[in-house]
Amino acid sequence: MITKAPGGNAGLIARDLSVLWHPCTQMHDHESLPPVPVASAEGAWLTDFDGRRYFDGISSWWTCLFGHRHPAIVEAIGAQLGRLDHVLLAGFSHEPAVALAERLLAMAPPGLSRVFYADNGSSAVEVALKMSVHAWRNRGQKRSRFVALTGGYHGETLGALSVTDLGLYREPYRPLLVEPLWANSPDAYQAEPGESAAQVAARRLDELDALLGRHAGEVAAVIVEPLVQCAGGMRMHHPDWLAGLRRLCDRHEVHLIADEIAVGFGRTGTLFACEQAAITPDFLCLSKGITGGFLPLAAVLTTATVYEAFYDHWRSGKAFLHSHSYTGNPIACAAALASCALFDDGTVLARIDALGRQLGAALEPLRGHPNVADVRRTGLIAAVEVVADAGSRRPFPPQERRGRRLHAHALAHGVLLRPLGDVVYFMPPYCSTEAEIDAMVAVAAGGIETMVA
Ligand SMILES: Cc1ncc(COP(=O)(O)O)c(C=O)c1O
């Protein structure tokens, strides 16, 4: 059922452009490519006000894990609405917040025992960064530096942006940011000629070891996106590197913050990416898919050791005085509980594995393309690195913005894809069918031709 707006797409676009300021957008771009007004959504599909349908190839910014309007989550939200809408979480509690914390701790890698809620990914990262510094301080150590990875992305509030390596996003605010210590990404795509992925990873760990050694006593935490650095271009690394990173953090006694905001809840083929390296971070940041894409919510899971560093009489001044008004909102927690429950029957991870393989196989023919430098995949995330020349890996000049051509081509063919620069990536919902995956890749392959033409 499509809710028709007076004037269809054109009517809503006109209203939109006279009042809205869209996120992550140069509004001038809408003169050539207006925003797509979405009237309704179901499963993996969005429908606009003219009745055109779009396959959501990126799960609406990686949030709608099970597709749109999954009936179990819709029902859970409805039931919660009939009981409790919202209550502050300071000095008050409610069942969905407690039940979700219990569930998240049961699902997460072993050794995490406390849950602190926030309401978006960037805020979760802020919480983890602040908690880490504050935990050290409460133990009498003044540590105020973070180690961040090149190509990493952790959000756009000032703390999260500080540990984010996206020049365009960072540059205007540089004077306001806390400069981290930068370590090179273990991304295998960065290999020297003849170097294996394992060799790159080992080299990167040696560099990091030396960096942590040089800054002993200064570093509070290393922050990482486990297995896939998403917004930085879907750069992927081997779980062994992650295991090595955990060992280094232990050896140098610094916290490890695992930002699984994009990769958590099955996206990499396991419930959490950290599982593939058999590690437990000191902080696990979750958001995006946590509610199945229905409502904003975030959670930071941490250890008893961190929690105990704050637990004292009020006079000690050790409390973690951080809050957001909608922290642990009951309706969002109810949605998250319903979304987590969808993993219970044990079929979802198998489905992700099957869809991932299908995606990988569909992309395989692109490997030999003269403008494709790399095709990579982890679980149900895949990326195609489009360049001017595959042999030398020479990129197109960024100002040519060729990725936009693919975006426009895909929309014209009923698919939502949104390349990161010239990296064309896919993160379809878990409810996708094999045929939909193939059709999406076929559209992307046509789009790549428009990019390189
Ligand atoms: C790994 C990672 N961390 C943090 C964030 C920030 O989340 P939010 O956009 O909800 O602030 C994102 C968003 O893309 C992300 O991918």
The ligand as an SDF file (V2000), in Angstrom:
LIG
                    3D

 16 16  0  0  0  0  0  0  0  0999 V2000
   32.0580    1.8270   12.7050 C   0  0  0  0  0  0  0  0  0  0  0  0
   31.1750    2.9970   12.9900 C   0  0  0  0  0  0  0  0  0  0  0  0
   31.2670    3.6070   14.1640 N   0  0  0  0  0  0  0  0  0  0  0  0
   30.4690    4.6550   14.4870 C   0  0  0  0  0  0  0  0  0  0  0  0
   29.5420    5.1290   13.5880 C   0  0  0  0  0  0  0  0  0  0  0  0
   28.6740    6.3030   13.9610 C   0  0  0  0  0  0  0  0  0  0  0  0
   27.3700    5.9060   14.1580 O   0  0  0  0  0  0  0  0  0  0  0  0
   26.1790    6.9830   14.0680 P   0  0  0  0  0  0  0  0  0  0  0  0
   26.0620    7.3540   12.6310 O   0  0  0  0  0  0  0  0  0  0  0  0
   24.9880    6.2790   14.5860 O   0  0  0  0  0  0  0  0  0  0  0  0
   26.5780    8.1400   14.9220 O   0  0  0  0  0  0  0  0  0  0  0  0
   29.4210    4.5230   12.3430 C   0  0  0  0  0  0  0  0  0  0  0  0
   28.4660    5.0310   11.3510 C   0  0  0  0  0  0  0  0  0  0  0  0
   28.5380    4.7360   10.1850 O   0  0  0  0  0  0  0  0  0  0  0  0
   30.2570    3.4310   12.0330 C   0  0  0  0  0  0  0  0  0  0  0  0
   30.2010    2.8160   10.8410 O   0  0  0  0  0  0  0  0  0  0  0  0
  1  2  1  0
  2  3  1  0
  2 15  2  0
  3  4  2  0
  4  5  1  0
  5  6  1  0
  5 12  2  0
  6  7  1  0
  7  8  1  0
  8  9  2  0
  8 10  1  0
  8 11  1  0
 12 13  1  0
 12 15  1  0
 13 14  2  0
 15 16  1  0
M  END
$$$$
